[in-house]
Amino acid sequence: MRLILSNFFILLFFISSPLYAESFYKKFSIKVSGLKIGELVWVLEIDNNNYSNDIRLKSKGLLSAIYTFEGNYFSKGIVANNKLKPHTYNHVWKTNKTEKTMNLSFENNTLSTLNQTPYEKEKLRIDVFNIKQTKDPLSSFLEIIMGEASSLVVDGRRIYTMNATFDKEENKTVINISEYSNLWADHKRSKFEQISFEKKDGILLPIEIIIHFDGRVFKLEEN
């Protein structure tokens, strides 16, 4: 459960086209098999020049008595010609047994620094610092919302491409993961399966997010 939730929450969160010079706040319940396991608060700020995302989540419900978690995720960058150029991304993931951090910096849509704790002793299997047009996961989601059909993601542990299509019958955006590779392991196993978003017309943030991950379905519902 710890590894599933840690990887899953890195993958969160944008739908619709951005409005400029605006701040948005929304709160979600996180459920698995109908059982509430946590809450998520999401603050987005965007204008013609800059954007930032601040996502905070915490365990709630009956399971929190035996398994607690807390995550903070943040990204920021600039907006240029309706394109996102990330500058920094960081996250902190805590449970009752462990704490992990990740800090990424970007220059010209290319990863420039990567720092994490616990320290990874293994050498990188991919020269990720020389791959062009990479973005952090939060910026990639937002980029897709702004009209891009795909975005290349590096989150510090893996690299993959998000491919988005709109399902007219279900009235939702579906994002599939392709070209997945682990940066620190000699295999290409992907547990990410699919992400879908549902929104209301004229509303920036989604009313529901569903993530299929490693055979489980995580549902975020607007409070």
BARODO-559951 format. One line per 3 residues: number of its first residue (from 0); their letters; for each residue z, y, x of C-alpha. Coordinates in Angstrom, 3 decimals, decimal comma. Each point is the difference from the previous one (the first is absolute). Example, Ala and Ser with C-alpha at 12.3 -4.5 7.8 and 13.67 -1.06 7.14 Angstrom:
0) AS) 7,800/-4,500/12,300  -0,660/3,440/1,370 .
***
This chain:
0) MRL) 0,000/0,000/0,000  0,877/2,462/2,816  -3,367/-0,337/1,757 .
3) ILS) -1,930/0,122/-3,256  1,704/3,187/-1,160  -0,252/1,652/3,419 .
6) NFF) -3,766/-0,526/0,219  -0,578/0,653/-3,677  1,627/3,422/-0,122 .
9) ILL) -2,089/1,230/2,908  -2,895/-0,315/-2,319  0,642/2,642/-2,696 .
12) FFI) -1,546/2,375/-2,100  -2,663/2,456/-1,042  -2,412/0,406/-2,911 .
15) SSP) -2,150/2,818/-1,518  -1,421/3,149/1,612  2,355/2,488/1,638 .
18) LYA) 0,931/3,349/-1,425  0,521/2,700/2,588  3,136/2,017/0,792 .
21) ESF) 2,085/-2,422/-2,035  3,153/-2,073/0,368  0,455/-3,229/-1,951 .
24) YKK) 3,087/-2,094/-0,646  0,142/-3,409/-1,665  2,480/-2,844/-0,285 .
27) FSI) -0,882/-3,690/-0,412  1,885/-3,196/-0,792  -0,950/-2,933/2,264 .
30) KVS) -0,175/-3,375/-1,749  -0,815/-3,588/0,906  -0,473/-2,525/-2,829 .
33) GLK) 1,429/2,586/-2,385  3,211/0,364/2,003  0,834/3,433/1,405 .
36) IGE) 0,652/-0,136/3,738  -0,152/3,677/0,957  -1,012/3,598/-0,617 .
39) LVW) -2,530/2,190/1,789  -0,193/3,801/0,169  -3,278/1,532/1,119 .
42) VLE) -0,611/3,660/0,910  -3,525/1,178/0,807  -0,902/3,492/1,182 .
45) IDN) -3,619/1,041/0,537  -1,991/3,217/0,325  -3,343/1,023/1,463 .
48) NNY) 1,225/-0,403/3,568  2,878/-2,501/0,175  1,506/-3,015/-1,701 .
51) SND) 3,216/-1,983/0,254  1,394/-3,122/-1,657  3,674/-0,867/-0,223 .
54) IRL) 0,878/-3,378/-1,515  3,537/-1,330/-0,306  1,040/-3,296/-1,507 .
57) KSK) 3,253/-1,855/-0,476  1,161/-3,307/-1,426  1,319/0,059/-3,572 .
60) GLL) 0,867/-2,622/-2,558  1,728/-3,367/0,078  -1,584/-1,180/3,264 .
63) SAI) 1,374/2,986/1,900  3,393/-1,713/0,019  -1,348/-2,673/2,361 .
66) YTF) -2,997/1,735/1,599  -0,151/3,738/0,661  -2,913/1,988/1,395 .
69) EGN) -0,860/3,615/0,620  -3,272/1,494/1,197  -1,181/3,473/0,957 .
72) YFS) -3,721/0,667/0,544  -1,574/3,301/1,009  -3,453/1,195/1,008 .
75) KGI) -1,582/3,409/0,497  -3,228/1,522/1,228  -2,688/2,552/-0,720 .
78) VAN) -2,714/0,268/-2,648  -3,449/1,005/1,290  -3,082/-0,064/-2,242 .
81) NKL) 1,812/-2,308/-2,426  0,621/-2,445/2,843  3,462/-1,015/1,164 .
84) KPH) 0,945/0,108/3,661  3,462/-1,525/0,500  2,323/1,361/2,642 .
87) TYN) 3,141/-2,136/-0,270  1,257/-3,022/-1,919  3,430/-1,596/0,146 .
90) HVW) 2,084/-2,446/-1,947  3,520/-1,394/0,141  0,830/-3,334/-1,620 .
93) KTN) 3,614/-1,122/-0,396  1,651/-3,088/-1,443  3,526/-1,340/0,218 .
96) KTE) -1,096/-1,899/3,134  -2,602/2,091/1,798  -1,560/3,404/0,564 .
99) KTM) -3,586/0,669/1,096  -1,829/3,226/0,788  -3,630/0,908/0,591 .
102) NLS) -1,365/3,320/1,297  -3,735/0,676/0,302  -1,901/3,091/1,183 .
105) FEN) -3,702/0,701/-0,510  -2,562/2,281/1,622  -3,441/0,439/-1,574 .
108) NTL) 0,544/-2,982/-2,310  0,815/-2,257/2,942  3,397/-1,524/0,765 .
111) STL) 1,506/1,734/3,046  3,584/-1,341/0,199  1,937/-2,934/-1,445 .
114) NQT) 3,768/-0,390/0,311  2,154/-2,518/-1,836  3,422/-1,610/-0,046 .
117) PYE) 0,812/-2,735/0,656  -2,218/0,310/3,069  -2,974/-2,388/0,013 .
120) KEK) -0,109/-1,968/3,270  -3,387/-1,552/-0,658  -3,102/1,890/1,130 .
123) LRI) -2,402/1,370/-2,587  -2,770/-2,463/-0,823  -2,319/2,807/-1,178 .
126) DVF) -0,843/3,250/1,800  0,899/1,969/-3,108  0,145/3,340/1,850 .
129) NIK) -3,778/-0,071/0,506  -0,932/-0,760/-3,607  -1,390/3,103/-1,718 .
132) QTK) 0,689/1,243/-3,539  3,329/-1,754/-0,475  2,678/1,400/-2,298 .
135) DPL) 3,525/-0,911/-1,026  0,368/-1,957/-3,282  1,185/2,923/-2,125 .
138) SSF) -2,789/2,304/1,176  -2,559/-2,750/-0,569  1,076/-0,410/-3,617 .
141) LEI) -0,224/3,722/-0,577  -3,406/0,147/1,677  -1,332/-2,645/-2,373 .
144) IMG) 1,356/1,991/-2,926  -1,951/3,020/1,212  -3,263/-1,925/-0,412 .
147) EAS) -0,369/-2,338/2,964  -0,900/-3,605/-0,793  1,702/-1,398/3,100 .
150) SLV) 2,420/0,974/2,773  1,006/-1,596/3,284  3,774/-0,434/0,257 .
153) VDG) 2,368/-0,520/2,913  3,691/-0,296/-0,881  1,407/-0,942/3,414 .
156) RRI) 0,068/-3,754/-0,616  -3,509/-0,660/-1,288  -3,422/1,545/-0,569 .
159) YTM) -2,135/-0,506/-3,111  -2,491/1,673/-2,336  0,792/1,075/-3,551 .
162) NAT) -2,983/-0,326/-2,374  0,292/1,654/-3,427  -1,879/-0,629/-3,249 .
165) FDK) 0,650/1,185/-3,542  0,380/-2,622/-2,732  -1,325/1,642/-3,173 .
168) EEN) 1,189/-2,763/-2,305  3,575/0,160/1,305  -0,170/3,788/0,641 .
171) KTV) 1,534/-0,358/3,440  -0,876/0,334/3,667  0,095/-3,212/2,020 .
174) INI) 0,395/-0,033/3,782  -0,783/-3,125/1,974  0,878/-0,617/3,651 .
177) SEY) -2,628/-1,122/2,526  -0,447/-0,302/3,775  3,707/-0,633/0,454 .
180) SNL) 1,410/-0,604/3,483  3,548/-0,067/1,339  0,583/2,201/3,039 .
183) WAD) 2,757/-2,123/1,506  -0,888/-3,568/-0,989  -2,827/-2,373/0,847 .
186) HKR) -1,095/-0,710/-3,561  -1,697/1,734/-2,928  2,087/-1,156/-2,911 .
189) SKF) 0,209/2,648/-2,707  2,702/0,036/-2,668  -1,425/3,107/-1,648 .
192) EQI) -2,055/-1,059/-2,991  -0,684/2,896/-2,348  1,357/3,342/-1,189 .
195) SFE) -0,818/1,531/-3,381  0,869/3,334/-1,549  0,032/1,262/-3,563 .
198) KKD) -0,011/3,682/-0,875  -0,283/2,379/-2,919  -2,878/2,468/-0,174 .
201) GIL) 0,828/3,318/1,590  3,174/-1,262/1,686  0,062/-0,203/3,785 .
204) LPI) 2,582/-2,717/0,625  -0,290/-3,536/-1,390  2,035/-1,290/-2,901 .
207) EII) -0,057/-3,556/1,364  -0,673/-1,667/3,359  -0,411/-3,763/0,358 .
210) IHF) -0,053/-1,698/3,400  -0,935/-3,640/0,518  1,560/-1,109/3,273 .
213) DGR) 0,506/-3,515/1,387  -0,208/-1,594/-3,444  2,432/2,442/-1,621 .
216) VFK) -0,633/2,921/-2,344  1,952/3,236/0,527  -0,202/2,503/-2,855 .
219) LEE) 0,908/3,665/0,232  0,510/1,604/-3,393  0,505/3,698/-0,631 .
222) N) 3,543/0,840/-1,143 .
***
